[in-house]
Amino acid sequence: MHANPETAIILGSGLGKLVDEIDIESEIAYSDIPNMPVSTVEGHAGKLLFGKLGGKDIMAMQGRFHYYEGYSMKEVTFPIRVMHAIGIKNLIVSNAAGGMNPQFSIGDLMIIEDHINSFPENPLRGKNIEPGPRFPSMHEAYDKQFISIVEKAAEELSIKVHKGVYVGTAGPTFETPAEYRMFRSWGADAVGMSTVPEVIVAVHCGLRVFGMSVITDLGGFGNIVEVSHEEVQEAADSAQPKMTALMRELIKNI
């Protein structure tokens, strides 16, 4: 086991290639961790990695769990509790998302400024887990200083980034045209099937959070097309070098 990383990264759909940039020192299969679910989704490997990125000790979660796989919210967010228990202080989450902002193009990166929880269950439902508060504030779930670091890095590296609101849904169906329009009317810029439960639990644990979406398909403004999981992975993979560069700069400057 590697000593005392303070930053963890959750590598989402199609973003597993970020692992190529990590100087891996040790790894643990999810199947070897007591009470840990095992990912069932293509493109999610299922390992905890320990090593270095951007010159800093990090832990990476290669493959995440989703509510639509049949797991409970407690199972989906169990890895965040593990991170907190081993001393993680900063959480970086990435995902593939459908873009609903007309300014977005496939392959664009969006810094998550805020989120909307449309899941049918909150991961904090049930007996409160100390020392987190019973009613945690979500007024700044995504750390403004981390956002500033990434914006500056994107400018210096000439990488185009957007900022916006991510809405989390239960899935596993992609959105209908009417759902895209509804979420857009709520003020959402991108939609996906993960991240929100993890971030809620991270905030409950007192972690500082940074989130970024890769826009892998578009909908909600007249150009909705049928999308497949394979196309989502392909678009996410193509954005990987930009994502990697920004993640490296963020970790270096935390």
Helices and strands as residue ranges (DSSP letters): E 7-11, G 16-21, E 23-29, G 30-32, E 47-53, E 56-62, G 67-69, H 73-76, H 78-85, E 90-99, E 109-117, H 144-157, E 161-168, H 177-186, E 190-192, H 196-204, E 208-218, H 229-238, H 240-253
